[in-house]
Amino acid sequence: MTMLHYNRFLWLRPMPSISSEAVSEHLKNIFEVHGVPETLLTDNGTEFKGAVKIMCKSLGVHMRHGRARHPQTTGKVTIMNNFCF
């Protein structure tokens, strides 16, 4: 799941894998349609390292990682996960 922070717009796509490469491709598809964001806020999962980090650096996207065990940082995403799944 990917969510736009300001208006809570969601992109829900089934992903056969949550590898860094698969997540990177998912994000590239979103960026191609909706434009490249200035900042990408993620949790500290390993899927946001490797290919995603390289892609963000090449596109000029500032990556920010939320603090571990700090629900205020990614609270909207957590609520939407509970709602959608």
C-alpha positions in Angstrom: 0.0 0.0 0.0 1.2 3.5 -0.9 -0.6 6.6 0.5 -0.4 10.2 -0.3 0.1 12.0 3.0 -1.9 15.1 2.5 -5.2 13.7 1.2 -4.9 10.0 2.1 -5.2 8.9 -1.5 -4.3 5.2 -1.6 -2.7 2.9 -4.2 -3.5 -0.7 -3.4 -1.8 -3.3 -5.6 -1.1 -6.9 -5.0 2.6 -7.6 -4.8 3.9 -11.1 -5.2 7.0 -10.2 -3.3 8.1 -7.3 -1.0 11.6 -7.4 -2.1 13.4 -4.1 -2.6 13.3 -4.6 -6.4 9.5 -5.3 -6.4 8.8 -2.3 -4.2 11.0 -0.1 -6.4 9.1 -1.2 -9.5 5.8 -0.5 -7.8 6.9 3.0 -6.8 8.3 3.7 -10.3 4.8 2.9 -11.8 3.2 5.3 -9.4 5.8 8.0 -10.1 5.3 7.7 -13.8 1.6 8.3 -13.6 1.4 10.9 -10.7 4.9 12.5 -10.7 7.9 12.1 -8.5 7.5 13.3 -4.9 9.9 15.5 -3.1 10.0 13.1 0.0 9.2 9.5 0.6 8.4 8.5 4.2 8.8 4.8 5.0 9.1 2.6 7.9 12.4 0.9 8.6 11.7 -2.3 6.6 14.4 -3.9 4.6 12.2 -3.6 1.4 13.0 0.2 1.5 16.7 -0.3 1.3 18.7 -1.4 -1.8 16.9 -0.8 -5.0 14.4 1.6 -3.5 17.2 3.7 -2.0 19.1 3.7 -5.3 16.0 4.7 -7.3 15.1 7.6 -4.9 18.7 8.9 -5.0 18.7 8.8 -8.9 15.3 10.6 -9.0 16.2 13.2 -6.3 13.6 12.0 -3.8 14.5 12.6 -0.2 13.9 9.4 1.8 12.8 9.7 5.4 12.5 6.7 7.7 10.0 6.8 10.6 11.2 6.1 14.1 10.8 2.5 15.3 7.8 1.9 17.6 6.5 5.5 17.0 2.9 5.2 15.7 2.5 8.9 15.3 4.9 8.8 12.4 3.1 6.3 10.3 -0.2 6.3 12.1 -2.3 7.1 9.0 -0.9 4.2 7.1 -1.5 1.9 10.1 -5.1 2.9 10.3 -5.6 2.4 6.5 -3.9 -1.0 6.7 -6.5 -2.0 9.4 -9.3 -0.5 7.4 -8.4 -2.2 4.0 -7.2 -5.5 5.2 
